[in-house]
Structures are given as structure tokens and as C-alpha cells.
Amino acid sequence: LGDVCTTGPCLITDGGSCATSPDFPNLYPTDEGCTIYGLPPVGLDVIAFEVEGDEDSYNDYDGDGDFRNDCPDYLTVNGVKYCGTSGPAGVVPSDGTMTWVSD
């Protein structure tokens, strides 16, 4: 397996075993995003997860016509968006990537 790497401002620490948003543990910046790649095919261990959730459940941020699956900020693993305080614990990143986006 290769190295875990990132595009954008996210940080990879602890020899590639930990990924954080910029400025963690402080608030992350707006209008940012990154892709973390080279992840091994093992379940993710989520230590801390708090991403802005959808406070206005009527907003359709992604424009797909379904406002129930939207978050303004999110982490995507295997095509599934995670926001709020429910992270992808135990999820195996099948393509070795995960993507974080903030509005």
C-alpha cells in the first residue's frame, strides 16, 4: 500500500493514520475542500466528527430535488454524505478516497 495523501488544506498526521480538517480542533474555514486518497481498505476509526449539519431541512443544497439528503458541509465516503456528528465509523473506503467540502 502507498502513502495516504491529500489535495487541498486537510492535514495528514500520525504517519498517515489521521486526517483532519484545516485548523482542527478549531473551527474549519468556509469555502474549502480536500480529497484524501491512498486510504487502505479497512474500516475507518472516527475519533472526532462534527461537520455543519442541515439546520434548514428545506434546503436542497445539491439540487437533486430531495432536501432530506443535504448538508451544506459534508464528508463523502463511498458516495455517502456524512454531516452533523455522525461520521463514517467502520466504513471501508472502497476506492481509497474520501472528500470533505465546506460552504
N, CA, C and O of each residue as an XYZ file, in Angstrom:
412
protein
N       0.830     -1.188      0.000
C       0.000      0.000      0.000
C       0.866      1.239      0.000
O       1.960      1.241      0.563
N       0.373      2.300     -0.635
C       1.133      3.539     -0.712
C       0.823      4.467      0.440
O       0.170      4.092      1.413
N       1.306      5.682      0.304
C       1.093      6.695      1.328
C      -0.312      7.279      1.240
O      -0.892      7.382      0.158
N      -0.846      7.659      2.395
C      -2.092      8.404      2.440
C      -1.741      9.859      2.169
O      -0.863     10.418      2.826
N      -2.423     10.480      1.202
C      -2.112     11.840      0.782
C      -3.390     12.665      0.707
O      -4.495     12.130      0.813
N      -3.227     13.976      0.523
C      -4.387     14.850      0.424
C      -4.168     15.932     -0.620
O      -3.047     16.388     -0.850
N      -5.259     16.328     -1.240
C      -5.267     17.534     -2.049
C      -5.986     18.574     -1.214
O      -6.902     18.223     -0.471
N      -5.612     19.820     -1.304
C      -6.285     20.851     -0.529
C      -5.685     21.003      0.854
O      -4.599     20.493      1.130
N      -6.408     21.719      1.737
C      -5.849     22.131      3.018
C      -5.960     21.124      4.169
O      -5.499     21.423      5.271
N      -6.541     19.967      3.960
C      -6.641     18.989      5.041
C      -5.245     18.509      5.433
O      -4.299     18.593      4.650
N      -5.142     18.009      6.649
C      -3.848     17.570      7.157
C      -3.835     16.067      7.385
O      -4.820     15.488      7.843
N      -2.719     15.446      7.063
C      -2.486     14.035      7.346
C      -1.409     13.994      8.425
O      -0.319     14.535      8.237
N      -1.710     13.355      9.553
C      -0.772     13.317     10.670
C      -0.568     11.872     11.140
O      -1.135     10.935     10.578
N       0.223     11.723     12.146
C       0.484     10.424     12.766
C       0.919      9.367     11.758
O       0.443      8.232     11.787
N       1.819      9.752     10.876
C       2.353      8.812      9.907
C       1.342      8.336      8.887
O       1.479      7.241      8.341
N       0.326      9.147      8.622
C      -0.694      8.791      7.633
C      -1.914      8.138      8.224
O      -2.814      7.744      7.483
N      -1.979      8.006      9.549
C      -3.122      7.308     10.157
C      -4.223      8.255     10.623
O      -5.274      7.800     11.075
N      -3.999      9.574     10.521
C      -5.010     10.522     10.989
C      -5.174     11.644      9.967
O      -4.190     12.185      9.461
N      -6.429     11.988      9.667
C      -6.730     13.095      8.759
C      -7.604     14.091      9.498
O      -8.541     13.706     10.198
N      -7.293     15.387      9.340
C      -8.093     16.423      9.985
C      -8.398     17.538      8.997
O      -7.707     17.724      7.996
N      -9.455     18.270      9.314
C      -9.758     19.476      8.547
C      -8.753     20.551      8.937
O      -8.090     20.432      9.967
N      -8.630     21.599      8.126
C      -7.705     22.681      8.476
C      -8.096     23.304      9.813
O      -9.282     23.415     10.123
N      -7.127     23.700     10.587
C      -7.315     24.381     11.875
C      -7.868     23.500     12.990
O      -8.144     24.008     14.077
N      -8.043     22.184     12.760
C      -8.542     21.312     13.823
C      -7.628     21.435     15.025
O      -6.410     21.419     14.846
N      -8.139     21.557     16.235
C      -9.529     21.360     16.680
C     -10.389     22.630     16.649
O     -11.515     22.618     17.148
N      -9.888     23.698     16.085
C     -10.692     24.913     15.955
C     -11.656     24.785     14.789
O     -11.614     23.797     14.057
N     -12.521     25.770     14.608
C     -13.472     25.769     13.501
C     -12.732     25.725     12.168
O     -11.683     26.348     12.009
N     -13.285     24.989     11.219
C     -12.672     24.921      9.900
C     -13.131     26.115      9.056
O     -14.185     26.688      9.328
N     -12.359     26.495      8.040
C     -12.711     27.647      7.207
C     -13.865     27.332      6.249
O     -14.190     26.172      5.997
N     -14.468     28.393      5.729
C     -15.535     28.227      4.738
C     -14.934     28.128      3.340
O     -13.784     28.499      3.105
N     -15.740     27.620      2.431
C     -15.358     27.512      1.015
C     -14.040     26.770      0.815
O     -13.173     27.211      0.061
N     -13.907     25.652      1.492
C     -12.714     24.813      1.362
C     -13.132     23.396      1.009
O     -14.308     23.042      1.088
N     -12.175     22.612      0.629
C     -12.431     21.212      0.350
C     -11.131     20.469      0.130
O     -10.104     21.072     -0.182
N     -11.178     19.185      0.291
C      -9.995     18.371      0.033
C     -10.422     16.938     -0.237
O     -11.514     16.510      0.138
N      -9.545     16.222     -0.887
C      -9.726     14.789     -1.090
C      -8.540     14.083     -0.462
O      -7.383     14.427     -0.705
N      -8.855     13.097      0.344
C      -7.823     12.269      0.975
C      -7.817     10.954      0.209
O      -8.858     10.316      0.053
N      -6.660     10.553     -0.263
C      -6.584      9.353     -1.096
C      -5.431      8.461     -0.657
O      -4.547      8.872      0.094
N      -5.471      7.244     -1.143
C      -4.475      6.258     -0.725
C      -4.875      5.564      0.565
O      -4.042      4.945      1.227
N      -6.165      5.669      0.928
C      -6.638      5.034      2.166
C      -6.658      3.520      2.007
O      -7.079      3.018      0.965
N      -6.217      2.792      3.006
C      -6.237      1.324      2.916
C      -7.671      0.805      3.032
O      -8.535      1.495      3.573
N      -7.929     -0.390      2.534
C      -9.282     -0.958      2.577
C      -9.615     -1.553      3.944
O      -9.828     -2.760      4.069
N      -9.659     -0.709      4.955
C     -10.043     -1.115      6.311
C     -11.069     -0.117      6.838
O     -11.151      1.010      6.350
N     -11.845     -0.531      7.827
C     -12.862      0.332      8.411
C     -12.257      1.582      9.038
O     -11.231      1.512      9.715
N     -12.895      2.723      8.811
C     -12.416      3.987      9.357
C     -12.692      4.058     10.853
O     -13.766      3.676     11.318
N     -11.730      4.543     11.586
C     -11.863      4.751     13.027
C     -12.085      6.246     13.239
O     -11.164      7.039     13.045
N     -13.287      6.637     13.634
C     -13.633      8.050     13.794
C     -13.438      8.439     15.254
O     -14.146      7.950     16.134
N     -12.475      9.321     15.505
C     -12.172      9.784     16.860
C     -13.033     10.998     17.213
O     -13.594     11.069     18.306
N     -13.132     11.938     16.297
C     -13.949     13.147     16.488
C     -14.554     13.523     15.149
O     -13.862     13.527     14.131
N     -15.843     13.840     15.143
C     -16.513     14.224     13.896
C     -17.601     15.234     14.212
O     -18.543     14.935     14.946
N     -17.468     16.426     13.656
C     -18.504     17.441     13.797
C     -18.440     18.348     12.574
O     -17.557     19.197     12.453
N     -19.387     18.149     11.680
C     -19.476     18.910     10.440
C     -20.849     19.571     10.413
O     -21.847     18.956     10.790
N     -20.896     20.815      9.970
C     -22.163     21.557      9.956
C     -23.268     20.726      9.319
O     -23.137     20.254      8.190
N     -24.353     20.558     10.055
C     -25.499     19.823      9.547
C     -26.487     20.742      8.857
O     -26.259     21.947      8.752
N     -27.566     20.180      8.396
C     -28.597     20.952      7.708
C     -29.590     21.474      8.731
O     -30.532     20.774      9.104
N     -29.380     22.705      9.185
C     -30.291     23.310     10.157
C     -31.627     23.674      9.523
O     -32.646     23.740     10.210
N     -31.626     23.910      8.215
C     -32.845     24.254      7.480
C     -33.189     23.075      6.588
O     -32.707     22.988      5.459
N     -34.004     22.184      7.077
C     -34.250     20.921      6.377
C     -34.949     21.095      5.037
O     -35.149     20.107      4.330
N     -35.322     22.293      4.665
C     -35.982     22.518      3.386
C     -35.002     22.914      2.283
O     -35.411     23.039      1.128
N     -33.724     23.116      2.600
C     -32.739     23.492      1.583
C     -32.316     22.275      0.769
O     -32.084     21.196      1.315
N     -32.219     22.466     -0.540
C     -31.757     21.426     -1.452
C     -30.385     21.833     -1.975
O     -30.262     22.305     -3.105
N     -29.355     21.652     -1.153
C     -28.017     22.134     -1.475
C     -27.435     21.502     -2.736
O     -26.741     22.176     -3.497
N     -27.706     20.222     -2.966
C     -27.098     19.573     -4.123
C     -27.975     19.605     -5.368
O     -27.563     19.118     -6.420
N     -29.186     20.173     -5.267
C     -30.033     20.362     -6.442
C     -30.625     19.096     -7.028
O     -31.033     19.086     -8.189
N     -30.682     18.020     -6.241
C     -31.219     16.773     -6.775
C     -32.730     16.626     -6.554
O     -33.313     15.599     -6.900
N     -33.365     17.666     -5.971
C     -34.801     17.622     -5.730
C     -35.185     16.985     -4.417
O     -36.363     16.984     -4.061
N     -34.223     16.441     -3.681
C     -34.504     15.798     -2.399
C     -33.780     16.563     -1.297
O     -32.562     16.451     -1.157
N     -34.519     17.332     -0.522
C     -33.907     18.149      0.524
C     -33.532     17.341      1.761
O     -32.873     17.868      2.657
N     -33.937     16.074      1.830
C     -33.673     15.268      3.020
C     -32.247     14.732      3.082
O     -31.813     14.284      4.143
N     -31.511     14.765      1.981
C     -30.165     14.186      1.960
C     -29.073     15.242      1.875
O     -27.973     14.959      1.401
N     -29.365     16.456      2.328
C     -28.443     17.563      2.098
C     -27.812     18.097      3.375
O     -28.425     18.117      4.443
N     -26.592     18.521      3.227
C     -25.848     19.213      4.270
C     -25.007     20.267      3.565
O     -24.479     20.006      2.484
N     -24.873     21.444      4.147
C     -24.043     22.454      3.494
C     -22.557     22.077      3.519
O     -21.828     22.400      2.581
N     -22.109     21.414      4.554
C     -20.743     20.908      4.672
C     -20.853     19.399      4.865
O     -21.787     18.924      5.511
N     -19.917     18.652      4.314
C     -20.043     17.198      4.432
C     -18.740     16.488      4.110
O     -17.837     17.051      3.492
N     -18.668     15.252      4.540
C     -17.597     14.327      4.189
C     -18.250     13.219      3.382
O     -19.271     12.673      3.799
N     -17.682     12.879      2.241
C     -18.231     11.819      1.400
C     -17.285     10.621      1.388
O     -16.090     10.752      1.124
N     -17.849      9.459      1.680
C     -17.118      8.194      1.597
C     -18.032      7.215      0.871
O     -19.182      7.031      1.269
N     -17.535      6.589     -0.184
C     -18.316      5.628     -0.987
C     -19.620      6.235     -1.495
O     -20.626      5.533     -1.597
N     -19.617      7.523     -1.814
C     -20.797      8.185     -2.348
C     -21.829      8.586     -1.308
O     -22.872      9.135     -1.664
N     -21.568      8.328     -0.034
C     -22.491      8.666      1.045
C     -21.972      9.914      1.750
O     -20.797      9.994      2.108
N     -22.878     10.905      1.948
C     -22.503     12.139      2.631
C     -22.722     11.996      4.137
O     -23.738     11.463      4.584
N     -21.753     12.479      4.901
C     -21.841     12.475      6.354
C     -21.727     13.911      6.847
O     -20.850     14.657      6.410
N     -22.625     14.300      7.765
C     -22.551     15.622      8.360
C     -23.116     15.546      9.768
O     -23.515     14.476     10.228
N     -23.149     16.685     10.453
C     -23.572     16.661     11.842
C     -22.503     15.982     12.673
O     -21.315     16.261     12.508
N     -22.912     15.092     13.564
C     -21.951     14.400     14.422
C     -21.888     12.898     14.139
O     -21.284     12.146     14.904
N     -22.509     12.463     13.044
C     -22.489     11.042     12.668
C     -21.487     10.822     11.554
O     -21.803     11.013     10.380
N     -20.290     10.423     11.916
C     -19.242     10.182     10.938
C     -19.267      8.761     10.408
O     -20.097      7.953     10.824
N     -18.357      8.452      9.487
C     -18.345      7.141      8.819
C     -17.591      6.064      9.597
O     -16.743      5.376      9.028
N     -17.880      5.911     10.867
C     -17.184      4.913     11.681
C     -17.388      3.511     11.114
O     -18.518      3.095     10.858
N     -16.299      2.796     10.923
C     -16.355      1.423     10.441
C     -16.513      1.276      8.937
O     -16.426      0.161      8.421
N     -16.744      2.369      8.218
C     -16.932      2.307      6.770
C     -15.581      2.045      6.104
O     -14.579      2.672      6.449
N     -15.562      1.122      5.155
C     -14.351      0.824      4.388
C     -14.400      1.650      3.105
O     -15.300      1.454      2.289
N     -13.455      2.569      2.908
C     -13.450      3.387      1.686
C     -13.062      2.534      0.478
O     -11.881      2.286      0.236
N     -14.065      2.089     -0.275
C     -13.850      1.099     -1.319
C     -12.910      1.574     -2.421
O     -12.193      0.761     -3.004
N     -12.898      2.871     -2.717
C     -11.990      3.369     -3.745
C     -10.755      4.042     -3.156
O      -9.956      4.625     -3.889
N     -10.594      3.965     -1.828
C      -9.420      4.517     -1.170
C      -9.435      6.019     -1.007
O      -8.399      6.624     -0.732
N     -10.629      6.647     -1.178
C     -10.702      8.098     -1.047
C     -11.855      8.513     -0.146
O     -12.800      7.759      0.081
N     -11.746      9.745      0.363
C     -12.862     10.430      0.992
C     -12.675     11.913      0.722
O     -11.549     12.402      0.622
N     -13.803     12.633      0.605
C     -13.761     14.041      0.224
C     -14.523     14.872      1.225
O     -15.629     14.507      1.625
N     -13.943     15.994      1.636
C     -14.569     16.922      2.576
C     -14.807     18.239      1.863
O     -13.950     18.711      1.115
N     -15.994     18.844      2.098
C     -16.366     20.114      1.475
C     -17.033     20.994      2.499
O     -17.868     20.525      3.272
N     -16.670     22.296      2.520
C     -17.381     23.277      3.366
C     -17.901     24.400      2.472
O     -17.286     24.754      1.465
N     -19.055     24.953      2.868
C     -19.651     26.028      2.063
C     -19.210     27.397      2.539
O     -19.619     28.409      1.971
